[in-house]
């Protein structure tokens, strides 16, 4: 019976692929403001670091708002609010990353990345899930968010790879993380909306 019900619920593979591809694009754009600031020696100031990272997060915030509009079928105002919430989530993730980077200073970069990366990935995805539930564009129970949270945490470990590569322009973490979280966000919101409306 469960298999029959599952067969009646088509998974929009093309939509998920398109969302993930958009996440890859926003992820490639994410480090560019940071690289610009780094080249001009502005990263020594915490405010400049935060501003540059949030500017880098802006394309993904727009994508997140679009996902909320399409998958959760919310009004444009709440979709825009969720986009702002995504910016806040990136700010929280940045602070977690900076704090753990400070605590793990002096350790090998791979180890530091494996510590800070998953925690940062979890913080960012959890803050987005909280924003979605609070704004009413997604479920409010943690259980429904576990797939996206698990994926965001696991992909955060790629920070270790980026630290070893020492590239300011092309990261592995951002395209992978934003693609995975965007796809997870879309599927979670869509299933939540289907349960609410009783549609399949």
C-alpha positions as CSV (number, residue, x, y, z in Angstrom):
1,X,0.0,0.0,0.0
2,X,2.8,2.4,0.9
3,X,4.5,1.6,-2.4
4,X,1.3,2.3,-4.3
5,X,0.8,5.6,-2.6
6,X,4.4,6.6,-3.3
7,X,3.9,5.8,-7.0
8,X,1.0,8.2,-7.1
9,X,3.2,11.0,-5.9
10,X,5.5,12.0,-8.7
11,X,8.8,13.5,-7.8
12,X,9.5,16.5,-10.1
13,X,13.0,15.4,-11.1
14,X,13.4,18.1,-13.6
15,X,12.4,20.8,-11.1
16,X,14.9,19.4,-8.5
17,X,17.7,19.3,-11.1
18,X,17.0,22.9,-12.2
19,X,16.9,24.1,-8.6
20,X,20.2,22.3,-7.8
21,X,21.8,23.7,-11.0
22,X,20.7,27.2,-9.9
23,X,22.3,26.5,-6.5
24,X,25.6,25.6,-8.3
25,X,25.5,29.0,-10.1
26,X,24.8,31.0,-6.9
27,X,27.5,29.0,-5.2
28,X,30.0,30.0,-7.8
29,X,29.1,33.6,-7.3
30,X,29.3,33.5,-3.5
31,X,33.0,33.9,-3.0
32,X,33.5,36.7,-5.4
33,X,32.8,39.6,-3.0
34,X,35.1,38.0,-0.4
35,X,37.9,37.6,-3.0
36,X,37.4,41.3,-4.0
37,X,37.7,42.4,-0.3
38,X,40.7,40.1,0.2
39,X,42.6,41.6,-2.7
40,X,42.2,45.0,-1.2
41,X,43.2,44.0,2.3
42,X,39.8,44.7,3.8
43,X,39.3,41.3,5.3
44,X,41.3,42.4,8.4
45,X,38.1,44.2,9.5
46,X,35.3,41.9,10.8
47,X,32.6,44.2,9.4
48,X,34.1,44.0,5.9
49,X,34.2,40.2,6.2
50,X,30.6,40.0,7.1
51,X,29.5,42.5,4.5
52,X,31.4,40.7,1.7
53,X,30.0,37.3,2.7
54,X,26.5,38.6,2.9
55,X,26.8,40.1,-0.6
56,X,28.0,36.7,-1.7
57,X,24.9,35.2,-0.2
58,X,22.5,37.5,-2.0
59,X,22.1,35.4,-5.1
60,X,21.3,32.3,-3.0
61,X,18.9,34.4,-0.9
62,X,17.0,35.4,-4.1
63,X,17.0,31.7,-5.1
64,X,15.6,30.7,-1.7
65,X,12.9,33.3,-2.0
66,X,12.0,31.9,-5.4
67,X,11.9,28.4,-4.0
68,X,9.5,29.5,-1.3
69,X,7.3,31.2,-3.8
70,X,7.1,28.1,-6.1
71,X,7.2,25.2,-3.7
72,X,5.4,26.6,-0.7
73,X,3.1,28.7,-2.9
74,X,3.4,31.7,-0.6
75,X,2.8,35.3,-1.4
76,X,5.6,37.5,-2.7
77,X,6.0,39.3,0.6
78,X,6.7,36.2,2.6
79,X,8.9,34.9,-0.1
80,X,11.0,38.1,0.1
81,X,11.0,37.8,3.9
82,X,12.4,34.3,3.6
83,X,15.1,35.6,1.3
84,X,16.1,38.1,4.0
85,X,15.9,35.2,6.5
86,X,18.4,33.4,4.3
87,X,20.8,36.3,4.5
88,X,20.5,36.2,8.3
89,X,21.1,32.5,8.2
90,X,24.3,33.1,6.3
91,X,25.4,35.7,8.8
92,X,24.8,33.2,11.6
93,X,26.8,30.5,9.7
94,X,29.6,33.0,9.1
95,X,29.8,33.8,12.9
96,X,29.9,30.1,13.7
97,X,32.7,29.6,11.1
98,X,34.7,32.5,12.5
99,X,34.3,31.4,16.1
100,X,35.3,27.8,15.3
101,X,38.2,29.0,13.2
102,X,39.5,31.0,16.1
103,X,39.1,28.1,18.5
104,X,40.9,25.7,16.1
105,X,43.7,28.1,15.2
106,X,47.1,26.3,15.1
107,X,45.6,23.0,14.0
108,X,46.1,21.6,10.5
109,X,43.7,23.2,8.0
110,X,42.1,19.9,7.1
111,X,41.2,19.2,10.7
112,X,40.0,22.8,11.2
113,X,37.8,22.5,8.1
114,X,36.4,19.2,9.2
115,X,35.4,20.8,12.6
116,X,34.2,24.1,11.4
117,X,32.7,23.0,8.1
118,X,29.9,20.6,9.3
119,X,29.0,22.9,12.2
120,X,28.8,25.9,9.8
121,X,26.7,23.9,7.3
122,X,24.4,22.8,10.1
123,X,24.0,26.3,11.4
124,X,23.2,27.8,8.0
125,X,20.7,25.1,7.1
126,X,19.1,25.0,10.5
127,X,18.7,28.8,10.5
128,X,17.0,28.6,7.1
129,X,14.7,25.9,8.4
130,X,13.8,28.0,11.5
131,X,13.1,31.0,9.3
132,X,10.8,28.9,7.0
133,X,8.8,27.6,9.9
134,X,8.6,31.0,11.6
135,X,7.4,32.7,8.5
136,X,4.9,29.9,7.7
137,X,6.5,28.9,4.4
138,X,7.7,25.5,5.6
139,X,7.2,22.9,8.3
140,X,7.7,23.8,12.0
141,X,8.8,20.3,13.1
142,X,12.5,19.4,13.0
143,X,11.7,15.9,11.8
144,X,10.6,17.1,8.4
145,X,13.8,19.1,7.9
146,X,16.2,16.3,8.8
147,X,17.1,15.3,5.2
148,X,18.1,18.9,4.4
149,X,19.8,19.5,7.7
150,X,21.8,16.2,7.3
151,X,22.8,17.1,3.7
152,X,23.8,20.7,4.7
153,X,25.9,19.3,7.6
154,X,27.6,16.7,5.5
155,X,28.4,19.0,2.6
156,X,29.8,21.5,5.1
157,X,32.8,19.2,5.5
158,X,34.0,20.3,2.0
159,X,35.3,23.4,3.8
160,X,38.4,21.3,4.6
161,X,39.0,20.8,0.9
162,X,38.8,24.5,0.2
163,X,41.2,25.4,3.0
164,X,43.8,23.0,1.6
165,X,43.3,24.4,-1.9
166,X,43.7,28.0,-0.7
167,X,41.6,29.5,-3.5
168,X,39.8,32.8,-3.1
169,X,37.9,32.6,-6.3
170,X,36.8,29.0,-6.9
171,X,35.4,27.0,-3.9
172,X,34.1,23.5,-3.8
173,X,32.0,24.1,-0.7
174,X,29.6,26.8,-1.9
175,X,28.3,25.2,-5.2
176,X,27.9,21.8,-3.5
177,X,26.3,23.2,-0.4
178,X,23.9,25.6,-2.1
179,X,22.9,23.0,-4.7
180,X,22.2,20.4,-2.0
181,X,20.4,22.7,0.4
182,X,18.4,24.3,-2.4
183,X,17.1,20.9,-3.6
184,X,16.4,19.8,-0.1
185,X,14.5,23.1,0.6
186,X,12.4,22.7,-2.5
187,X,11.5,19.1,-1.7
188,X,10.7,19.8,1.9
189,X,8.5,22.8,1.2
190,X,6.8,21.0,-1.6
191,X,5.9,18.0,0.5
192,X,4.8,20.3,3.3
193,X,2.5,22.2,0.9
194,X,1.1,18.9,-0.5
195,X,0.2,17.7,3.0
196,X,-1.4,21.0,3.9
197,X,-3.6,21.1,0.8
198,X,-4.2,17.4,0.6
199,X,-2.8,17.3,-3.0
200,X,-0.4,14.7,-4.4
